[in-house]
Amino acid sequence: MAPTQMMIVAGAAAMVADLGKDESWLKDWLAEEPARLGIGDITILPGEPVQGEDGNPAFMAADASRYYSVNVKLGELDASHGFHVLDSWARNRVRRPDKTHVAVLVTETLGDRYETALKALSEHLPLVVVELQAWRGKTEILVVPRIALASEDLRLAKPAPLPTTDQPVSLADSAGPGLPAGGTRPPVADKPAPTAEDQKAPDEVSDPWKLPKRDAAPVAANGAAQSAS
């Protein structure tokens, strides 16, 4: 069956704040449907805090084998944003030492200032940076996730394909930033066949970063681990 012909309409890049939305709205919008992050089939963990100790919007999510400490910030990435997500990631590793934890930075623009440092960090700990690019159409706003940076060993799942529709779509669906004028992406090589290591059951997933495991420790209301008396 031939795919449904979609109408292509004009659109323009936008910033979420310019649309009258804030970080709390963006956090709630992502938590409502975590697949909007573009990092695979994940779910929000019930009963987990949805805001960091510093008041920065944050939440925890999980898939079959990993926990994700997600930290949200509008605008361009800054140093405090990077530190906040690493702090959340470290605290959650103490709270749940039997799990593999991933730090997820969500921002609108990665920028150049901290990209080199984040790439270096991603070689030593599980880290993902997601850029959420907003596109303004005539009657709609599209928010499109882009994995700007990710630790190679994570092997993130591919996002589910968009369903066909007769509704108009923005140019963000057919041509994003950095694409050729025709909006056509270059062909992507197939991934190699999975190895026996890749096919381990979720409860047997190893920690490729060889991070030391710690015994679970009581956690105070402020998120700090309590020492034994």
C-alpha positions in Angstrom: 0.0 0.0 0.0 1.4 3.4 -1.0 2.1 5.8 1.9 -0.5 8.5 2.5 0.5 11.8 0.8 1.3 14.4 3.4 0.9 18.1 2.9 4.1 20.1 3.3 3.6 23.5 4.9 6.0 26.3 5.8 7.5 26.4 9.3 10.1 28.2 11.4 12.4 27.3 14.3 11.2 28.5 17.7 12.2 28.4 21.3 9.9 26.9 23.9 10.1 29.9 26.2 9.0 32.1 23.2 5.8 30.0 23.0 4.8 30.9 26.5 6.0 27.6 28.1 8.4 27.0 30.9 10.6 24.2 32.2 7.9 22.8 34.4 5.6 22.5 31.5 8.3 20.8 29.4 9.0 18.3 32.2 5.3 17.5 32.5 4.9 17.2 28.7 7.8 14.7 28.6 6.7 12.7 31.6 3.2 12.4 30.1 4.7 10.4 27.2 8.3 9.6 27.8 8.8 8.3 24.2 8.9 12.0 23.3 12.5 12.0 24.6 13.5 9.9 21.6 15.6 7.4 23.6 13.4 4.3 23.3 10.5 2.7 25.2 10.8 4.1 28.7 8.3 4.6 31.5 8.2 7.1 34.4 8.9 5.4 37.8 5.9 5.8 40.1 6.6 7.4 43.4 9.9 8.9 42.4 10.6 12.6 42.9 9.9 14.7 39.8 12.0 17.7 40.9 15.6 18.0 42.0 16.7 19.2 45.4 17.7 22.5 43.7 14.3 23.0 42.2 15.4 22.1 38.7 12.7 20.0 36.9 13.7 16.4 36.9 12.3 12.9 36.9 13.3 9.2 36.8 12.4 6.8 34.1 13.3 3.2 33.3 13.3 0.6 30.6 13.8 -3.2 30.9 17.4 -2.9 32.0 18.3 0.7 32.9 17.3 3.7 35.0 17.4 7.2 33.6 18.0 10.4 35.6 16.4 13.0 33.4 17.1 16.7 34.0 15.3 19.4 31.9 16.4 22.9 31.1 15.2 25.4 28.5 17.6 27.4 26.3 21.3 26.6 25.8 23.1 24.1 28.0 25.1 25.7 30.9 27.5 24.4 33.5 24.9 24.2 36.3 22.6 22.1 34.2 25.4 19.6 33.6 26.3 19.4 37.3 22.7 19.0 38.3 22.1 15.9 36.2 25.4 14.3 37.3 24.4 15.0 40.9 21.0 13.3 40.4 22.6 10.4 38.6 25.1 9.9 41.4 22.4 10.1 44.1 20.2 7.6 42.3 23.1 5.2 42.0 23.4 5.2 45.8 19.6 4.8 46.2 19.4 1.9 43.8 22.8 0.3 43.5 21.6 -2.9 41.8 20.6 -1.0 38.6 22.6 0.5 35.7 21.9 4.3 35.7 22.1 6.7 32.8 22.3 10.5 33.1 20.0 12.3 30.6 20.4 16.0 29.9 17.5 17.6 28.1 18.1 21.0 26.6 17.1 23.1 23.6 20.6 23.8 22.4 23.8 21.9 23.3 26.1 24.7 22.0 29.9 24.5 21.7 31.0 25.6 25.2 30.7 22.3 27.0 30.4 19.8 24.2 34.0 18.7 24.4 33.8 18.1 28.2 30.5 16.2 27.8 32.0 14.0 25.1 34.9 13.2 27.4 32.5 12.4 30.3 30.4 10.1 28.0 33.5 7.9 27.5 33.6 7.1 31.3 30.0 7.2 32.4 26.6 6.6 30.7 25.4 9.9 29.4 22.8 11.1 26.9 22.2 14.7 25.7 18.9 15.3 24.0 18.1 18.5 22.1 14.4 19.3 21.8 13.9 21.4 18.7 10.7 23.4 18.5 9.1 24.2 15.1 6.3 26.7 14.7 3.7 26.0 11.9 0.7 28.0 11.0 -1.6 26.2 13.4 0.7 23.8 15.4 3.9 23.5 17.2 6.2 20.5 16.8 8.8 19.5 19.3 11.3 17.2 17.8 13.9 15.2 19.9 17.5 14.9 18.6 20.2 12.8 20.3 23.0 15.3 20.3 25.4 13.1 22.2 25.3 9.6 23.8 27.8 7.1 25.2 28.5 4.5 22.5 27.9 1.5 24.8 24.3 2.5 25.5 23.0 1.3 22.1 19.8 3.3 22.4 16.7 1.9 20.7 15.6 3.6 17.5 12.5 5.8 17.9 9.2 4.3 16.7 8.3 5.4 13.2 5.7 8.2 12.9 2.2 7.0 11.8 1.0 8.1 8.4 -1.6 10.8 8.6 -3.7 13.1 6.3 -3.1 16.1 8.6 -0.7 18.8 7.6 2.8 18.6 9.0 5.6 21.1 9.5 8.8 21.1 7.5 10.4 19.6 10.7 9.0 16.3 9.6 10.6 16.4 6.2 13.7 18.5 6.6 15.5 19.4 9.9 18.5 21.6 10.6 21.6 20.5 8.9 19.9 18.5 6.1 20.4 19.1 2.4 18.0 21.4 0.7 15.9 18.5 -0.6 15.3 17.3 3.0 16.7 13.9 2.2 18.9 12.2 4.8 21.9 10.2 3.7 21.6 6.4 3.9 22.4 4.9 7.3 24.4 1.7 7.4 22.7 -1.3 9.0 23.8 -2.2 12.6 25.9 -5.3 13.0 24.2 -8.5 14.1 23.7 -8.6 17.9 26.2 -10.6 19.9 25.6 -13.0 22.7 26.5 -10.1 25.1 23.8 -7.9 23.5 21.2 -10.7 24.0 21.5 -11.1 27.7 18.3 -11.0 29.7 17.5 -7.6 31.3 18.5 -8.8 34.8 21.8 -9.9 33.5 22.8 -6.6 31.9 26.4 -5.7 32.8 27.8 -2.3 33.5 30.2 -1.6 30.5 31.6 1.4 32.4 32.8 -0.9 35.3 31.5 1.7 37.8 31.9 0.4 41.4 28.7 -0.9 43.0 27.7 0.4 46.4 25.4 -1.1 49.1 22.1 0.7 49.4 22.2 3.4 52.0 19.3 5.1 53.8 18.5 8.4 52.1 17.4 11.5 54.0 14.5 13.7 52.9 17.0 16.1 51.2 18.4 13.2 49.1 21.7 12.8 51.0 22.8 9.4 52.1 22.8 8.9 55.8 25.8 7.4 57.5 25.4 4.4 59.9 25.4 5.5 63.5 
